[in-house]
């Protein structure tokens, strides 16, 4: 038995995370547009991905389950229009990706979803598509989105001060199928840039040609369309974060399989914050092991603009740490599955922790966590973050456990392993 195996035996728990939601959705879109057949393995099977798969099938892609994934017969960019409304639940990524995608087709498309999805903005994307000649209507810049499609010309487009990187990814993903290609420039504030990098990586993997001509300038060549291929989705860094949090607050060693510290997913950078706060981290190709130690005391400020989904995770950790934590540059969290800033503050306050909203983020004062019934706001990340607090504090109950099905249906089973 080598040293690594010996250390493995000492791990307090080993858990496995499902495939990345971000990579699953991007790979499914590329495969649905591709020429030829793809097999995508380790796809996350959750509410969100099933809504996207339903939408892609309605547009003509043939998608069937196979062992550990899906077989996808692509459309070569020639979308069908069955006339039915595309209902996408509360999947903001799918709504934005398919808003751009259906513009490649012909005829009238309507994209909608649950009440919360119809409160989440899509105006900047609609404006950009409108500038390319698309006949598109939104309701106060939100879904339902109605499009009278007749192909997408492409060309030069600028997005300014966008509140979601998904607009960028949506335009990039369909760019190879436009006659002119797309020259995309981002101005002003840009949020969640690692997700743009993930989109570009998947596009490259499927054979598109993207050139970065400036810091926030992208050129996608016309005609270099996606080709079917085998694609393996790596584990989800966002889902892994809850077990990283568990190790930190329990002061135990937890190994998370299916993910590496070298991942391109932006949320893996939570590990660097945990290291700064005193945790020890080891990683190899297919696992990360985190050991919780006494958490650093004092005041810290963290800019989470590039990994906004980590705010609830870090907020819960901050409640257990002596000192003040400021989480900055995340105003765009107000338009997520819930108003995530207000939700985190309300639930920390409910648990006796002093926390308040700022224009750009949150301030949390570490203290004594009290038992409480946690309201989730139908937000999977609220449920999973506060569930970890329940490992330390008896009497923490999650009011809506099913909302984790959006991204991590097996979460409660994995949690039992701790």
C-alpha positions in Angstrom: 0.0 0.0 0.0 1.5 3.3 -1.0 1.5 6.5 1.0 -1.4 7.9 -0.9 -3.5 4.8 -0.1 -2.6 5.0 3.5 -3.8 8.6 3.6 -7.0 7.6 1.9 -7.7 5.1 4.7 -7.5 7.9 7.2 -10.1 10.0 5.3 -13.2 10.5 7.5 -15.5 10.2 4.4 -15.4 9.8 0.7 -18.2 11.2 -1.5 -18.7 11.5 -5.3 -20.2 14.4 -7.2 -22.2 14.2 -10.4 -21.1 15.7 -13.7 -20.8 19.4 -14.1 -24.1 21.1 -14.8 -22.3 23.9 -16.7 -20.3 21.5 -18.9 -23.3 19.1 -19.4 -25.5 21.9 -20.7 -22.8 23.3 -23.0 -21.9 19.9 -24.4 -25.5 19.0 -25.0 -26.1 22.2 -27.0 -22.9 21.7 -29.1 -23.8 18.0 -29.7 -27.4 19.0 -30.7 -26.1 21.5 -33.2 -23.3 19.2 -34.5 -22.9 17.3 -37.7 -23.0 13.6 -36.8 -23.4 11.7 -33.6 -22.0 12.3 -30.2 -21.9 10.3 -27.0 -21.7 12.4 -23.9 -20.8 10.5 -20.7 -21.1 11.5 -17.0 -23.9 14.0 -17.9 -25.6 15.5 -14.9 -29.2 14.1 -14.9 -31.2 16.7 -13.0 -34.3 18.9 -13.4 -32.3 21.6 -15.2 -30.6 19.2 -17.7 -33.8 17.4 -18.4 -35.6 20.7 -19.3 -32.7 21.5 -21.7 -32.8 18.1 -23.2 -36.6 18.4 -23.8 -36.0 21.8 -25.5 -33.2 20.4 -27.7 -35.3 17.4 -28.7 -38.2 19.7 -29.7 -35.7 21.5 -32.0 -34.9 18.3 -33.8 -31.9 16.7 -32.0 -32.3 13.0 -31.2 -31.2 12.4 -27.6 -31.4 9.0 -26.0 -30.0 7.6 -22.7 -27.1 5.2 -23.0 -25.0 3.7 -20.2 -23.6 6.6 -18.1 -24.8 9.3 -20.4 -26.6 10.2 -23.7 -26.3 9.6 -27.4 -27.0 12.7 -29.4 -27.7 12.8 -33.1 -27.1 16.4 -34.2 -29.1 18.7 -36.5 -26.1 20.2 -38.3 -27.7 23.5 -37.3 -30.9 22.9 -39.2 -33.5 23.2 -36.4 -37.1 22.1 -36.7 -40.1 24.0 -35.4 -42.9 21.8 -34.1 -44.9 24.8 -33.0 -44.9 23.9 -29.3 -43.9 26.3 -26.5 -40.5 25.5 -25.0 -41.0 25.3 -21.2 -37.7 25.4 -19.3 -38.7 25.3 -15.7 -36.4 27.6 -13.7 -33.3 26.9 -15.9 -31.9 30.3 -16.7 -29.0 28.8 -18.7 -31.3 26.8 -20.9 -33.6 29.8 -21.5 -30.8 32.1 -22.5 -28.9 29.4 -24.6 -32.1 28.4 -26.5 -33.2 32.0 -27.0 -30.2 32.5 -29.2 -30.3 29.0 -30.7 -33.9 29.2 -32.0 -32.9 32.2 -34.0 -31.1 29.8 -36.3 -34.5 28.2 -37.1 -37.5 29.4 -39.0 -41.0 30.5 -37.7 -42.4 31.4 -34.4 -40.9 30.2 -31.1 -42.0 30.9 -27.6 -39.7 30.2 -24.6 -41.0 30.3 -21.1 -40.8 28.6 -17.7 -41.8 28.8 -14.0 -42.8 32.1 -12.4 -39.3 32.8 -11.1 -37.8 32.2 -14.5 -40.2 34.8 -15.9 -38.7 37.3 -13.4 -35.1 36.7 -14.6 -33.8 39.2 -17.2 -33.0 38.4 -20.8 -33.2 41.9 -22.2 -29.5 42.4 -23.0 -29.5 39.2 -25.1 -32.8 40.1 -26.8 -31.3 43.6 -27.7 -28.2 42.0 -29.2 -30.2 39.5 -31.2 -32.5 42.4 -32.3 -29.4 44.3 -33.6 -28.7 41.3 -35.8 -32.1 41.6 -37.3 -34.1 39.1 -35.2 -37.8 39.8 -34.6 -37.8 39.2 -30.8 -40.1 40.3 -28.0 -39.8 40.0 -24.2 -42.1 41.0 -21.4 -40.4 43.8 -19.5 -37.0 42.3 -20.5 -38.0 38.9 -19.0 -39.6 35.7 -20.4 -41.8 34.7 -22.0 -39.6 35.3 -25.1 -41.3 35.3 -28.5 -39.2 35.1 -31.6 -40.2 35.1 -35.3 -37.0 33.4 -36.6 -35.5 33.5 -40.0 -31.9 32.6 -39.5 -29.3 34.6 -37.6 -27.0 36.8 -39.7 -24.1 37.2 -37.2 -21.7 40.1 -37.5 -20.5 42.7 -35.0 -22.3 42.8 -31.6 -21.5 44.6 -28.4 -22.8 43.8 -24.9 -22.4 46.4 -22.1 -22.5 46.0 -18.3 -24.2 42.6 -18.6 -25.7 41.0 -15.5 -25.1 37.4 -16.8 -22.3 35.7 -18.7 -24.9 33.4 -20.1 -25.8 36.0 -22.7 -22.2 35.8 -24.0 -22.2 32.0 -24.0 -25.6 31.9 -25.8 -24.3 34.1 -28.7 -20.9 32.3 -28.9 -22.5 28.8 -29.0 -24.7 29.6 -32.1 -22.1 31.8 -33.8 -20.5 29.0 -36.1 -24.0 28.7 -37.8 -24.3 32.3 -38.8 -23.3 33.4 -42.3 -21.0 36.1 -41.0 -19.7 34.5 -37.9 -19.7 36.8 -34.8 -17.4 39.5 -33.6 -18.4 40.0 -29.9 -17.1 42.8 -27.7 -18.0 43.1 -24.0 -17.8 46.6 -22.4 -18.1 47.7 -18.8 -18.7 45.2 -16.1 -18.4 41.5 -17.0 -19.5 38.9 -14.4 -18.7 35.2 -14.1 -16.0 35.1 -16.8 -14.9 31.5 -16.0 -18.2 30.4 -17.5 -17.3 32.1 -20.8 -14.0 30.2 -20.8 -15.9 26.9 -20.2 -18.1 27.7 -23.2 -15.1 28.4 -25.4 -13.4 25.2 -24.2 -16.5 23.1 -25.2 -16.8 24.9 -28.6 -13.2 24.1 -29.3 -13.6 20.5 -28.3 -16.5 20.1 -30.8 -14.5 21.7 -33.6 -15.5 25.4 -33.7 -12.9 28.1 -34.3 -12.8 30.9 -31.7 -10.2 33.6 -31.5 -9.8 35.9 -28.5 -8.8 39.2 -30.1 -8.8 41.2 -26.9 -9.4 40.8 -23.2 -13.2 40.8 -23.8 -13.3 40.5 -27.6 -14.2 37.2 -29.3 -14.2 36.2 -33.0 -16.1 33.1 -34.0 -15.6 31.9 -37.6 -18.6 31.1 -39.8 -18.9 27.6 -41.2 -16.6 25.8 -38.8 -19.5 23.9 -37.3 -19.5 21.4 -34.5 -18.6 17.7 -35.3 -20.0 14.8 -33.4 -17.6 13.2 -30.9 -17.2 11.4 -27.6 -17.2 13.8 -24.7 -16.7 13.1 -21.0 -18.1 15.6 -18.5 -15.9 16.2 -15.4 -17.4 16.4 -11.9 -19.3 19.5 -10.8 -17.2 21.9 -8.8 -20.2 23.7 -7.4 -21.7 20.5 -6.0 -18.3 19.6 -4.6 -18.2 22.9 -2.7 -20.7 21.6 -0.1 -18.4 18.8 0.9 -15.5 21.2 1.0 -17.6 23.3 3.4 -18.4 20.2 5.5 -14.7 19.3 6.0 -14.0 22.9 7.0 -16.8 23.2 9.6 -16.5 19.6 10.9 -12.7 19.8 11.1 -12.5 16.5 9.3 -10.9 15.1 6.2 -13.3 14.5 3.3 -12.3 13.2 -0.1 -14.5 14.3 -3.1 -14.1 12.0 -6.1 -14.8 12.9 -9.7 -13.2 16.4 -9.6 -9.6 17.8 -9.7 -8.1 21.1 -8.5 -7.0 21.6 -12.1 -10.6 21.9 -13.3 -11.4 24.9 -15.6 -14.6 25.4 -13.6 -14.4 28.8 -11.8 -16.0 27.4 -8.6 -12.9 25.2 -7.9 -11.2 28.4 -6.8 -13.2 28.2 -3.5 -10.3 25.9 -2.5 -7.9 28.8 -2.5 -10.2 30.7 -0.1 -10.5 27.7 2.2 -6.7 27.4 2.2 -6.4 31.1 3.1 -8.8 30.4 6.0 -6.7 27.5 7.3 -7.8 24.3 5.6 -5.4 21.8 4.1 -5.9 20.5 0.5 -4.5 17.6 -1.5 -5.6 16.8 -5.1 -4.8 14.3 -7.8 -6.3 13.7 -11.2 -9.7 12.5 -10.1 -10.1 13.6 -6.5 -9.7 16.5 -4.0 -9.2 15.9 -0.3 -9.8 18.7 2.1 -8.9 18.7 5.8 -10.6 21.2 8.1 -8.4 22.9 10.7 -9.1 25.8 13.1 -10.5 28.6 10.9 -8.4 31.8 10.7 -9.8 34.6 12.8 -10.2 38.3 11.9 -11.6 40.3 9.1 -11.5 39.1 5.5 -12.9 40.4 2.2 -13.5 38.1 -0.8 -14.4 39.2 -4.3 -16.7 36.4 -5.7 -17.6 38.1 -9.0 -16.2 35.1 -10.9 -17.8 32.4 -8.7 -21.2 33.8 -7.5 -22.6 30.3 -6.9 -20.1 30.0 -4.1 -21.7 32.8 -2.1 -24.1 30.7 0.0 -21.3 28.2 0.7 -18.9 30.8 1.9 -21.6 32.7 3.8 -22.4 29.6 5.9 -18.7 29.0 6.5 -18.3 32.7 7.6 -21.0 32.2 10.2 -18.8 29.6 12.0 -15.6 31.7 11.8 -14.6 34.3 14.4 -14.5 37.7 12.7 -16.2 39.6 9.9 -16.4 38.4 6.3 -17.3 40.7 3.5 -18.4 39.0 0.2 -18.1 41.6 -2.5 -18.9 42.3 -6.2 -21.9 39.9 -6.4 -24.8 42.2 -7.0 -25.9 40.0 -9.9 -26.9 37.3 -7.3 -30.2 39.2 -7.0 -31.4 37.7 -10.3 -30.5 34.0 -9.6 -32.9 31.2 -8.7 -33.8 33.4 -5.8 -32.7 36.8 -4.7 -29.7 35.0 -3.3 -28.3 37.9 -1.3 -31.6 38.7 0.5 -32.2 34.9 1.0 -28.8 34.2 2.6 -29.1 37.2 4.9 -32.6 36.3 6.0 -31.7 32.7 6.8 -28.5 33.6 8.6 -30.4 36.1 10.7 -33.0 33.4 11.4 -30.2 31.3 12.8 -29.0 34.1 15.1 -26.1 35.2 12.9 -25.5 38.9 12.2 -25.5 39.4 8.5 -26.6 42.3 6.2 -26.9 43.1 2.6 -24.7 45.7 0.9 -25.3 47.2 -2.6 -22.6 44.8 -4.0 -22.7 41.9 -1.6 -22.9 40.8 2.0 -21.3 41.3 5.4 -21.4 38.4 7.9 -20.2 38.5 11.5 -19.3 35.0 12.9 -21.3 33.9 15.9 -23.3 31.2 17.5 -25.5 29.3 15.0 -29.0 28.5 16.5 -31.4 25.8 15.4 -34.0 26.9 12.8 -36.2 25.7 10.0 -34.5 27.0 6.9 -36.6 28.5 4.1 -35.0 27.6 0.7 -36.8 30.0 -1.7 -36.9 27.0 -4.1 -33.2 27.5 -4.5 -31.0 24.4 -4.5 -27.9 26.2 -3.4 -29.6 27.6 -0.3 -30.8 24.1 0.7 -27.4 22.4 0.2 -25.3 25.2 2.0 -27.6 25.3 5.1 -27.8 21.5 5.2 -24.1 21.4 5.9 -24.6 23.8 8.9 -27.0 21.1 10.1 -24.1 18.6 10.4 -22.7 20.9 13.1 -25.8 22.4 14.7 -28.6 20.1 15.9 -32.1 21.3 15.0 -31.3 22.8 11.5 -34.1 21.6 9.2 -34.4 22.3 5.5 -38.0 23.1 4.6 -37.9 22.0 1.0 -35.5 19.2 0.4 -36.6 18.4 -3.1 -35.3 21.7 -4.6 -31.8 20.1 -4.8 -33.1 18.0 -7.7 -32.4 21.1 -9.9 -28.7 20.3 -9.9 -27.8 17.4 -7.5 -30.6 14.8 -7.1 -28.3 12.5 -5.1 -27.2 15.2 -2.6 -29.0 13.8 0.5 -27.6 10.2 -0.2 -24.1 11.6 -0.4 -24.6 13.6 2.7 -25.4 10.5 4.6 -21.9 9.3 4.0 -20.7 12.0 6.4 
